[in-house]
């Protein structure tokens, strides 16, 4: 009986189950304390070779050169997202999101007029991908004009599933030399996407004009000859630019897509919450214009809803794998140098010592008695990692999620037909996805302007 049961379980599955058990046991014993210096660390070993040492996220280095490259990437991202666009009075991010939401609303209306219901996920994926593409390359993609890009973006879930935190290779690097379908899918997708970026960036470089920088790629090329970039030659290695763009693209894509799609799932299963958000939008914005980033401080319930989505879903349950830079001790556990470790963000976001009724979805928990957002409580939500290696696009992601949701909810009421049960069971991966729902309905709240 036992032998037949074990025969049906692979060694990899047994190993993964053992590792997860150890992780859960260790995390359960731990508490939310200040992390010892030995844990403020670079990522784990298995992904390093895939990025030629140029990636900011997957790189064993954390020294001066790495810090300068991260700062340059951060500056380029900020310049072409939060800075004012010369073509309008809004910032680049606002301009790009407005364009994409307009296309998204139009698409939803076409689907409603056609089949009467739809799955919003892939349309959200395309819209968010086009926002980060506009910031990186100054262009958006139509399905029929660039099928390669569309195919890669629609297949991005393969990357997320293959990059699951807790892969046995994270703990036993030697396993990378053993046939591993999951790791192979991760490598193949990464190589396909890097090749797409390589071709796109090379085409971009042909028209590069240092006196007319219009996007993140151009900004990185302009700064690439800076000696502080860690470059000793007259030009920076091409793969460095490609991998920095890959890091930025990743920072501005999957997290935003997942946050928006989860938000819509919660809105159709919590119609009273949706109604309350829309009442706040009507009071603050009115109906003669669309929401702006500058409206964010005046929309506390909207902000509380987003914070509760981050906390309750904890759709990034673990950080990327890290490794200790030296031996350390945490809660009487000795952790040797070079040990692969994770930060369990889900556990922190559901710790009953920090949250009252953590399993309950309640945006109001983030509001103070005067109706403003409780800043101290909001800072306890962990989704973008910790320390100097936290997500490079955190600020941009928060703003983009706010803009997408504020405009969509200002213009549209989302629902599912009466009697339809929405499955909220998450699928585990690098980010946790919800099951696809093909029963969404979107109805205009009033005549659209602008």
Residue pairs with C-beta under 8 A, 6 or more apart in sequence:
12 168
12 180
15 168
15 172
16 166
16 167
16 168
19 166
19 168
19 171
20 166
23 166
23 342
23 344
26 333
27 344
27 347
28 347
29 331
29 333
30 330
30 331
31 331
31 353
32 348
32 351
32 353
32 354
33 330
33 331
35 330
35 343
35 386
35 387
36 328
36 329
36 330
37 325
37 326
37 328
38 324
38 325
38 326
38 327
38 328
38 335
38 337
39 322
39 324
39 328
39 330
39 335
39 341
40 325
40 387
40 388
41 62
41 322
41 323
41 324
41 325
41 341
42 59
42 60
42 61
42 62
42 322
42 323
42 325
42 389
43 57
43 58
43 59
43 60
43 320
43 321
43 322
43 323
43 389
44 170
44 320
44 321
44 322
44 323
44 340
44 341
45 60
45 170
45 173
45 323
45 340
46 167
46 169
46 170
46 173
46 176
46 183
46 321
47 55
47 58
47 321
48 58
48 59
48 60
50 58
50 186
50 187
50 190
51 58
51 59
51 243
51 246
52 239
52 243
53 59
53 60
53 61
54 237
54 239
54 240
54 242
54 243
54 244
55 243
55 246
55 247
56 66
56 69
56 70
56 73
56 243
56 244
56 247
56 392
57 247
57 250
57 320
57 389
57 392
58 320
59 66
60 323
62 325
62 388
62 389
65 229
65 230
67 388
68 228
68 229
68 230
69 229
69 230
69 240
69 244
70 388
70 392
72 220
72 223
72 226
72 229
72 244
73 220
73 244
73 247
73 248
73 392
74 392
75 219
76 216
76 219
76 220
76 223
76 248
77 135
77 216
77 248
77 251
77 252
77 392
77 393
77 396
78 395
78 396
79 216
79 219
80 92
80 135
80 214
80 215
80 216
80 219
81 91
81 92
81 93
81 135
81 396
81 399
82 91
82 92
82 93
82 395
82 396
82 399
83 91
83 92
84 90
84 91
84 92
85 91
85 92
85 94
85 95
87 95
88 95
90 98
90 292
90 293
91 293
92 134
92 135
93 131
93 135
93 293
93 396
93 399
93 400
93 403
94 292
94 293
94 403
96 130
96 131
96 134
96 135
97 131
97 400
97 403
97 404
97 407
98 290
98 403
98 407
99 134
99 140
100 127
100 128
100 130
100 131
100 140
101 127
101 403
101 404
101 407
101 408
103 127
104 123
104 124
104 127
104 408
105 408
105 411
105 412
105 442
105 448
107 123
108 118
108 120
108 123
108 412
108 442
109 442
109 444
111 117
111 118
111 442
112 118
112 441
112 442
112 443
116 441
117 416
117 417
117 438
117 439
117 440
117 441
118 438
118 440
118 442
119 436
119 437
119 438
119 440
120 261
120 264
120 440
120 442
121 261
121 436
122 154
124 257
124 260
124 261
124 264
124 404
125 153
125 154
125 156
125 257
126 141
126 143
126 150
126 153
126 154
127 404
128 252
128 253
128 256
128 257
128 260
128 400
128 404
129 141
129 149
129 153
129 253
129 257
130 140
130 141
131 252
131 256
131 400
132 248
132 249
132 252
132 253
133 139
133 140
133 141
133 149
133 249
134 140
134 215
135 215
135 216
135 252
136 215
136 216
136 217
136 245
136 248
136 249
137 200
137 204
137 215
137 217
138 214
138 215
138 218
141 149
141 150
143 150
148 196
149 196
152 189
152 192
152 193
152 196
155 189
156 189
156 253
156 254
157 429
157 433
158 185
158 189
159 186
159 189
159 190
159 193
159 430
160 254
160 429
160 430
160 431
160 433
161 185
161 427
161 429
161 430
162 182
162 183
162 185
162 186
162 189
163 186
163 429
163 430
164 182
164 428
164 429
164 430
165 317
165 318
165 319
165 320
165 321
165 342
165 430
166 318
166 342
167 182
167 183
168 175
169 175
169 176
169 180
169 183
170 321
170 340
171 340
176 183
193 246
194 242
194 243
194 246
197 242
197 245
197 246
197 249
198 238
198 242
201 217
201 238
201 241
201 242
201 245
202 238
204 215
204 217
204 218
205 221
208 218
208 221
209 218
210 218
210 221
210 222
212 218
213 219
213 222
216 245
216 248
217 241
217 245
220 241
220 244
220 245
221 241
223 229
224 231
224 235
224 236
224 240
224 241
225 231
225 234
225 235
225 236
229 236
231 237
231 240
247 392
248 392
248 393
251 391
251 392
251 393
251 394
251 396
251 397
252 393
252 396
252 397
252 400
254 430
254 431
255 316
255 383
255 384
255 391
255 393
255 397
255 431
256 397
256 400
256 401
256 404
258 315
258 431
258 432
258 433
259 306
259 309
259 310
259 315
259 397
259 401
260 401
260 404
260 405
261 433
261 434
262 309
262 313
262 315
262 434
263 305
263 306
263 309
263 401
263 405
264 414
264 440
265 422
265 424
265 434
265 437
266 273
266 309
266 312
266 361
267 273
267 274
267 277
267 409
267 414
268 274
268 414
268 415
268 416
268 422
268 437
268 440
269 422
269 424
270 361
271 415
273 305
273 363
274 409
274 413
274 414
276 301
277 301
277 302
277 305
277 409
278 409
278 410
278 413
278 445
280 299
280 300
280 301
280 302
281 291
281 299
281 302
281 406
281 409
281 410
284 295
284 298
284 299
285 291
285 295
285 410
287 446
287 449
288 449
289 449
289 450
290 407
290 410
290 411
290 450
291 299
291 403
291 406
291 407
291 410
293 399
293 402
293 403
295 406
296 302
296 303
296 399
296 402
299 406
300 367
300 371
300 372
300 373
301 363
301 364
301 367
302 402
302 405
302 406
302 409
303 366
303 373
303 378
303 402
304 363
304 364
304 365
304 366
304 367
304 373
305 363
305 405
306 398
306 401
306 402
306 405
307 363
307 366
307 373
307 378
307 381
308 361
308 362
308 363
308 365
308 366
310 349
310 381
310 383
311 349
311 350
311 355
311 381
311 383
312 349
312 361
313 426
313 432
314 345
314 346
314 349
314 350
314 383
314 432
315 383
315 426
315 431
315 432
315 433
316 345
316 383
316 384
316 430
316 431
316 432
317 344
317 345
317 346
317 428
317 432
318 342
318 343
318 344
318 345
318 346
319 342
319 343
319 345
319 385
319 386
320 385
321 340
321 341
321 342
322 340
322 341
322 342
322 343
322 389
323 338
323 339
323 340
323 341
324 335
324 336
324 337
324 338
324 339
324 341
325 337
326 337
327 334
327 335
327 336
327 337
328 335
329 335
335 341
343 382
343 385
343 386
345 382
345 383
345 385
348 354
348 380
348 382
349 355
349 358
349 381
349 382
349 383
350 358
350 359
351 358
352 358
354 380
355 365
355 380
356 365
365 377
366 373
366 374
366 377
366 378
367 373
367 374
368 374
384 390
384 391
384 394
384 397
385 391
391 397
408 414
410 445
411 444
411 445
411 448
412 442
412 443
412 444
412 445
413 442
413 443
413 444
413 445
414 440
414 441
414 442
415 440
415 441
415 443
416 422
416 437
416 439
416 440
416 441
417 439
417 441
420 439
422 437
422 439
423 434
423 435
423 437
424 434
424 435
425 434
425 435
426 432
426 433
426 434
427 433
427 434
427 435
